[in-house]
């Protein structure tokens, strides 16, 4: 039988000259300290990077950091029908932008690769997969299947009528026991074929197996009994076979992936067993979910813009905001650690994969934005300016040119109220900056005082603003400046003090705060803004007077 299997293997793989032993010797075992984990991020190039996949990449990177191990990037492009041009570049850009550094693998937009386990792109490893598939055929653990899609569908319908599980297994594996002559006959007819694993499991006598997941803990589930496809008709493997071969040869010790892969684990374990590979550890992390009309569902690109990591780039979230938010989902003790270590870099957090929760975390936009507010409030002025400049260069060319033309003015704008003990926390991403400070860069147009301050008629407003032009001096200290506003108010029957107005509101048109509000609106177009005195100082007297006169 062994000789027949070898003859069959040669018939199926006449082009494969390098055997399993060659690759086992070519890819050397890693020389790492005890306990060091080798993790990998292995996305498919499908056009975008899902936040759930990025979450897994963060866990991979964190584990490698904590154990002084290795984190590498492998591109799993075996499903070429779903591949989108430029998708790899998107993955690389997102990882770089949000601080997920790669130790090995494909790391550059121009195809640069670092590491001794190349190629790190699965479509370039076809001969390797074929060599291992050939070895499985030689050992009697794999065979060719010539069934067409129509054959499989017809067989599936029969199984449904018989009320048995559908699939390709045992007596329902049509091509499992073809003779060598039957295989030759089909090959001579140029019939396309796939290669299937000859499973050792049986449907009629299901065996159970114990597995310890690094997140889920001990799990007992049935062994695999289906004859999974390990090579498609084009010689390219599906995920199950490719990842087993690659993780073995590349020295992966821990595979972190979404829990949607957990039902496939029995099949993957049998593949490792058939290939005579030592098992890698698996950690199936929970999926990030959202509440939709009171019901939980997986966060989805089709429904949720925040599912695509480019959303956070386009909206100018800092990498620290995204990483720290996801760490709160990964380890529940992160927030306590952050409170106790407010100035430590997040990489110092003692992350543990075993502390990842088993229940799916809910995406909380408010929590994300609160983290963003704290992150941005604690930036230095120069950091704030550079973040905004870089964001605008990519996503708002007009504003970029404004910032670049007069960076000193822009920094003065951004520095307003930054020196206070209680920092303002109004901005949580850098796409907000232009609108938040727009009145500093663009004079307000068409101010509707009737809508903003319905208590005062147009004549009073214009008289106050016209008079204030002669009162304003940019050199005045803050108290002198405000005393002048009070003095101005008394000319138009406004109380100097709020308390005075409240005691006798019928005697006044308003109070000094109302006068300041009218001036604020004329200069900013807004009822609420940062400190008006600072705004005027940064704008300068010429611009302040110009804006007041435009209203009058």
C-alpha positions in Angstrom: 0.0 0.0 0.0 2.9 2.4 0.8 4.3 2.0 -2.6 1.0 2.6 -4.2 0.6 5.8 -2.1 4.0 6.9 -3.3 3.1 6.2 -6.9 -0.1 8.2 -6.4 1.8 11.1 -4.9 4.1 11.2 -7.9 1.1 11.1 -10.2 -0.5 14.0 -8.5 2.6 16.1 -7.8 5.2 15.3 -10.6 6.4 19.0 -10.4 7.3 18.9 -6.7 11.0 18.0 -6.3 11.7 19.5 -2.9 10.2 17.3 -0.2 9.1 17.8 3.4 12.6 17.0 4.7 14.0 19.8 2.6 11.7 22.5 4.2 12.1 21.0 7.7 15.9 21.6 7.4 15.7 24.9 5.5 13.6 26.7 8.1 15.6 26.5 11.3 14.1 26.3 14.7 14.0 29.6 16.5 16.6 30.2 19.3 14.6 32.1 21.9 14.6 32.2 25.6 12.3 29.9 27.6 8.8 31.3 27.7 9.2 33.7 24.7 6.1 33.5 22.5 6.1 33.8 18.7 2.9 35.4 17.6 1.7 36.4 14.2 -0.9 38.6 12.6 -2.2 37.0 9.4 -4.8 39.2 7.6 -6.4 38.5 4.3 -6.0 41.4 1.8 -9.7 42.2 1.4 -9.5 46.0 1.2 -9.7 47.1 4.8 -8.7 46.2 8.3 -11.5 45.4 10.6 -11.2 46.7 14.2 -11.7 43.1 15.4 -8.6 41.9 13.4 -6.7 44.9 14.7 -7.7 43.9 18.2 -6.1 40.5 17.6 -3.0 42.2 16.3 -2.7 44.2 19.4 -3.0 41.1 21.6 -0.3 39.5 19.4 2.0 42.4 19.8 1.3 42.7 23.6 2.1 39.0 24.2 5.3 39.2 22.2 6.4 42.3 24.2 5.6 40.8 27.6 7.5 37.5 26.9 10.4 39.1 24.9 9.3 37.1 21.9 8.6 37.8 18.2 5.7 39.2 16.4 5.5 38.8 12.6 3.1 39.7 9.8 2.0 37.1 7.3 -0.3 37.9 4.4 -2.9 35.2 3.9 -3.9 35.7 0.3 -5.0 32.2 -0.7 -8.6 33.3 -1.3 -7.7 35.2 -4.4 -11.3 35.9 -5.4 -11.7 38.2 -2.4 -8.3 39.9 -2.8 -8.4 43.6 -3.5 -5.6 45.5 -5.0 -3.8 47.8 -2.5 -5.2 46.0 0.5 -1.8 44.9 1.8 -0.7 48.6 1.8 -3.8 49.4 3.8 -2.9 46.8 6.4 0.7 48.1 6.6 -0.4 51.7 6.9 -2.9 51.1 9.7 -0.5 49.0 11.7 2.2 51.7 11.3 -0.2 54.6 12.1 -1.4 53.0 15.3 2.0 51.8 16.6 1.8 48.0 16.0 5.5 47.4 15.1 6.4 44.3 13.2 9.5 42.3 14.0 9.4 40.1 10.9 7.5 39.7 7.7 6.3 42.0 5.0 6.8 45.4 6.5 7.0 48.0 3.7 4.8 49.3 0.9 7.4 48.5 -1.6 7.6 44.8 -0.6 10.4 45.0 1.9 10.7 41.9 4.0 12.6 41.2 7.2 13.1 37.7 8.7 14.5 34.3 7.9 11.2 32.6 7.3 10.3 34.2 4.0 8.2 34.3 2.0 5.7 35.8 4.4 3.0 35.9 1.7 1.1 32.7 1.2 0.6 33.0 -2.5 4.4 32.8 -2.8 4.6 29.5 -0.8 2.6 27.3 -3.1 5.4 24.8 -3.6 5.8 24.4 0.1 2.2 23.5 0.6 2.3 21.1 -2.3 5.3 19.3 -0.8 3.5 18.7 2.5 0.3 17.7 0.7 2.4 15.2 -1.3 3.9 13.8 1.9 0.4 13.3 3.3 -0.6 11.4 0.2 2.5 9.2 0.5 1.5 8.4 4.1 -2.1 7.5 3.1 -3.5 10.6 5.0 -4.7 12.5 1.9 -6.2 11.7 -1.5 -7.5 13.3 -4.7 -11.2 14.2 -5.0 -12.6 14.6 -8.5 -16.2 15.6 -7.4 -17.6 18.6 -9.1 -19.7 21.2 -7.4 -22.8 19.6 -8.9 -21.8 16.2 -7.5 -21.3 17.7 -4.0 -24.6 19.5 -4.1 -26.4 16.4 -5.3 -24.8 14.3 -2.5 -25.7 17.0 0.1 -29.4 16.9 -0.9 -29.3 13.1 -0.4 -27.9 13.5 3.0 -30.6 15.9 3.9 -33.2 13.5 2.8 -31.6 10.8 4.9 -31.5 13.3 7.8 -27.8 12.9 8.5 -25.1 15.6 8.8 -24.1 17.0 5.5 -20.5 16.9 4.4 -17.7 14.8 2.9 -16.8 12.0 5.4 -16.6 8.3 5.9 -18.9 6.4 3.5 -20.0 9.7 2.2 -16.5 10.6 0.9 -17.1 9.5 -2.7 -13.5 9.6 -3.9 -11.8 8.4 -0.7 -11.3 4.8 -1.8 -10.6 5.2 -5.5 -8.1 2.7 -6.9 -4.9 3.8 -8.5 -6.3 2.9 -11.9 -9.4 4.9 -11.3 -7.3 7.9 -10.4 -5.1 7.5 -13.5 -8.2 7.3 -15.6 -9.6 10.6 -14.3 -6.2 12.3 -14.6 -5.9 11.1 -18.2 -9.3 12.8 -18.8 -7.8 16.0 -17.4 -10.5 16.0 -14.7 -9.8 18.8 -12.1 -9.3 17.6 -8.5 -8.7 18.8 -5.0 -6.7 17.1 -2.3 -8.6 16.1 0.8 -7.4 15.0 4.3 -8.3 11.4 5.1 -9.8 12.0 8.5 -9.3 9.3 11.2 -12.4 10.4 12.9 -15.8 8.6 12.4 -19.2 10.1 12.5 -20.8 6.9 13.9 -18.5 6.8 16.9 -17.6 10.4 17.8 -14.6 10.7 20.0 -14.2 13.6 22.4 -11.0 15.6 22.9 -9.8 17.9 25.7 -8.2 21.2 24.6 -7.0 24.1 26.8 -7.6 27.4 25.1 -5.4 30.3 26.4 -8.5 32.5 26.8 -11.5 30.1 26.9 -9.8 27.6 29.2 -10.5 23.9 29.2 -12.9 22.8 26.4 -14.2 19.4 25.4 -15.5 18.9 21.9 -15.8 16.1 19.2 -12.8 15.2 17.1 -13.0 16.0 13.4 -14.5 13.4 11.1 -14.8 15.3 7.8 -12.3 15.0 5.0 -11.4 18.7 4.7 -9.9 20.1 1.5 -6.2 20.9 2.0 -5.4 21.9 -1.6 -7.8 23.5 -4.1 -7.8 22.5 -7.8 -5.4 25.4 -8.5 -2.9 24.0 -6.0 -3.5 26.7 -3.5 -4.5 25.7 0.0 -7.4 27.1 2.0 -6.7 28.7 5.4 -6.8 25.4 7.4 -3.9 23.7 5.7 -1.8 26.8 4.9 -1.8 28.1 8.5 -0.8 24.7 9.9 2.2 24.4 7.5 3.2 28.1 7.9 2.8 28.3 11.7 5.0 25.1 12.0 7.7 26.3 9.7 7.8 29.9 11.0 8.0 28.7 14.6 4.7 30.2 15.8 4.0 29.2 19.4 0.7 31.0 20.0 -2.1 31.7 17.5 -4.5 34.4 18.6 -7.6 34.7 16.5 -11.3 35.6 16.7 -13.6 33.1 18.4 -15.4 32.6 15.1 -12.6 30.2 14.3 -13.2 28.0 17.4 -15.6 25.6 15.6 -12.8 24.8 13.1 -10.3 23.9 15.9 -11.0 20.1 15.7 -10.1 20.1 12.0 -7.0 22.2 12.6 -5.8 19.9 15.4 -6.2 16.8 13.2 -4.1 18.5 10.5 -1.3 19.2 13.0 -1.6 15.5 14.1 -1.6 14.2 10.5 1.4 16.4 9.6 3.2 15.2 12.7 3.7 18.8 13.9 3.8 19.7 17.6 0.6 21.5 18.5 0.7 25.3 18.7 -1.2 27.0 21.5 -4.5 28.8 20.5 -6.2 31.7 22.1 -9.7 32.6 20.7 -10.5 36.2 21.6 -14.1 37.4 21.9 -15.6 39.4 19.1 -16.3 43.1 19.6 -20.0 43.7 19.5 -22.5 46.6 19.4 -25.9 47.2 20.7 -28.4 47.5 17.9 -32.0 48.2 19.0 -31.2 46.6 22.3 -29.7 43.4 20.8 -26.0 42.5 20.6 -24.4 41.9 17.2 -20.9 41.7 15.8 -19.6 45.1 14.8 -19.9 45.2 11.0 -18.3 47.2 8.2 -21.5 47.2 6.3 -23.4 48.9 9.2 -20.7 50.5 11.3 -18.1 52.9 9.9 -16.1 52.4 13.0 -15.5 48.8 12.0 -12.9 49.9 9.5 -9.6 51.1 11.0 -9.3 53.8 8.4 -12.3 55.5 10.1 -10.0 56.3 13.0 -7.3 57.6 10.7 -9.7 59.8 8.8 -11.1 61.2 12.0 -7.7 61.9 13.5 -7.8 59.7 16.6 -4.4 59.3 18.2 -2.8 55.9 18.3 -2.7 56.1 22.1 -6.5 56.6 22.2 -7.2 53.6 20.1 -4.6 51.3 21.8 -5.7 52.3 25.3 -9.4 51.9 24.5 -8.8 48.4 23.1 -6.6 47.5 26.1 -9.6 48.3 28.3 -11.5 45.6 26.3 -8.7 43.2 26.5 -7.8 43.3 30.2 -10.4 44.6 32.7 -7.6 45.7 35.1 -6.1 48.2 32.5 -8.2 51.1 33.8 -7.1 50.6 37.4 -3.5 50.4 36.2 -3.8 53.6 34.2 -5.3 55.4 37.2 -2.3 54.3 39.3 0.2 55.0 36.6 -1.1 58.1 34.8 2.3 58.9 33.2 3.4 55.5 32.1 3.4 54.4 28.5 0.7 51.8 27.7 3.4 49.3 26.7 4.4 49.1 30.4 1.0 47.6 31.3 1.5 43.9 32.4 -0.8 42.4 29.8 -1.8 38.8 30.2 -3.6 36.8 27.4 -5.2 34.6 30.1 -6.9 37.7 31.5 -8.8 38.4 28.3 -12.5 38.0 29.0 -14.5 35.3 27.5 -17.6 37.4 26.9 -17.8 39.7 23.9 -17.1 43.3 24.8 -19.4 46.1 23.7 -18.0 48.9 21.6 -18.5 52.1 23.6 -18.1 55.2 21.5 -18.4 57.5 24.5 -15.7 55.7 26.4 -13.4 55.8 23.4 -14.0 59.6 23.1 -13.4 60.2 26.8 -10.0 58.5 26.4 -9.3 60.6 23.4 -10.1 63.8 25.3 -7.7 62.9 28.1 -5.0 61.9 25.6 -5.2 65.1 23.6 -5.5 67.3 26.7 -2.2 66.0 28.0 -0.2 66.6 24.7 2.3 69.4 24.7 1.6 72.3 22.4 4.2 71.1 19.9 2.7 67.6 19.9 -0.8 68.9 19.4 0.3 71.1 16.5 2.3 68.3 14.8 -0.7 65.9 15.2 -3.1 68.4 13.6 -0.6 69.4 10.9 0.0 65.8 9.9 -3.7 65.0 9.9 -4.6 68.0 7.8 -1.9 67.2 5.3 -3.6 63.9 4.6 -7.3 64.8 5.0 -7.7 68.7 4.7 -5.3 70.3 2.3 -6.8 73.8 2.7 -6.4 73.8 6.5 -2.9 72.3 6.1 -1.8 75.2 4.0 -3.3 77.7 6.6 -1.4 76.0 9.4 1.8 75.8 7.5 1.7 79.4 6.3 1.5 80.8 9.9 2.5 78.1 12.3 3.2 80.7 15.1 -0.3 82.0 15.0 -1.8 78.5 14.8 0.2 77.5 17.9 -1.0 80.6 19.7 -4.5 79.6 18.9 -4.0 76.0 20.0 -2.3 77.2 23.2 -5.3 79.1 24.5 -6.3 77.9 28.0 -3.6 75.1 27.9 -1.8 76.6 30.8 -4.7 76.4 33.2 -4.7 73.8 36.0 -8.0 72.5 34.7 -7.4 71.8 31.1 -10.2 71.9 28.6 -11.3 68.5 27.3 -13.5 69.4 24.3 -11.5 67.6 21.6 -11.2 63.9 21.2 -9.9 63.6 17.7 -8.0 65.9 15.3 -10.8 66.1 12.7 -12.6 68.3 15.3 -9.8 70.9 15.6 -10.7 73.0 12.5 -14.3 73.4 13.4 -13.5 74.0 17.1 -11.1 76.8 16.3 -12.6 77.9 13.0 -13.5 81.4 14.3 -9.8 82.1 14.8 -8.9 81.3 11.2 -12.1 82.5 9.5 -14.1 85.6 10.6 -17.7 84.7 11.3 -20.2 85.6 8.6 -23.9 86.5 8.8 -24.4 86.4 12.5 -28.0 85.9 13.5 -28.2 87.9 16.8 -32.0 87.4 17.0 -31.4 83.7 17.2 -28.4 83.8 19.5 -29.4 86.6 21.8 -33.2 87.2 21.4 -33.3 89.5 24.5 -31.6 92.4 22.8 -32.7 94.4 19.8 -30.4 95.2 16.8 -30.0 98.9 17.7 -28.6 98.2 21.2 -26.3 95.5 19.8 -24.8 97.7 17.1 -24.4 100.7 19.5 -22.6 98.5 22.1 -20.2 97.1 19.5 -19.6 100.4 17.8 -18.7 101.9 21.2 -16.5 99.0 22.2 -14.2 99.7 19.2 -12.9 102.8 21.0 -12.7 100.9 24.4 -10.6 97.9 23.3 -6.8 98.0 23.8 -4.8 94.8 23.3 -2.2 95.8 25.9 -4.7 95.9 28.7 -4.4 93.4 31.5 -7.3 91.1 31.9 -8.9 92.9 34.9 -8.6 96.3 33.1 -10.1 94.7 30.0 -13.1 93.4 31.9 -13.6 96.6 33.9 -13.9 98.5 30.5 -16.6 96.1 29.5 -18.4 96.8 32.7 -18.0 100.5 32.1 -19.3 100.2 28.6 -22.4 98.3 29.9 -23.3 101.1 32.2 -23.6 103.5 29.3 -26.4 101.3 27.9 -28.1 100.5 31.3 -26.5 97.1 31.9 -25.6 96.2 35.6 -21.9 96.1 36.4 -22.4 93.0 38.5 -24.6 89.9 37.9 -25.7 89.9 41.5 -26.8 93.5 41.1 -28.9 92.6 38.1 -30.5 89.6 39.8 -31.6 91.7 42.7 -33.4 94.2 40.5 -33.8 92.8 36.9 -36.5 95.3 36.0 -34.1 98.2 36.3 -31.6 97.0 33.7 -31.4 95.7 30.2 -29.0 93.0 31.4 -25.6 92.6 33.1 -21.9 92.8 32.3 -21.8 89.2 31.2 -24.4 89.9 28.6 -22.3 92.7 27.2 -19.3 90.3 27.0 -21.5 87.7 25.2 -22.5 90.3 22.5 -18.8 91.0 21.9 -18.0 87.3 21.9 -20.6 86.6 19.3 -19.3 89.5 17.1 -15.8 88.2 17.3 -16.4 84.4 17.2 -19.9 83.9 15.9 -20.6 81.7 19.0 -22.2 82.1 22.4 -19.7 79.7 24.0 -15.9 79.7 23.3 -12.7 79.6 25.2 -11.7 82.7 27.2 -12.7 85.8 25.3 -9.7 87.8 26.6 -7.3 85.2 25.3 -9.1 85.1 21.9 -8.7 88.8 21.4 -5.1 88.8 22.5 -4.3 86.0 19.9 -6.3 87.7 17.1 -4.7 91.1 17.7 -6.3 94.5 17.9 -6.5 95.0 14.1 -8.5 91.8 13.6 -10.7 92.4 16.6 -11.6 95.9 15.5 -12.2 94.7 11.9 -14.6 92.0 13.1 -16.5 94.4 15.3 -16.8 97.0 12.5 -18.0 94.3 10.1 -21.0 93.7 12.3 -21.8 97.4 12.9 
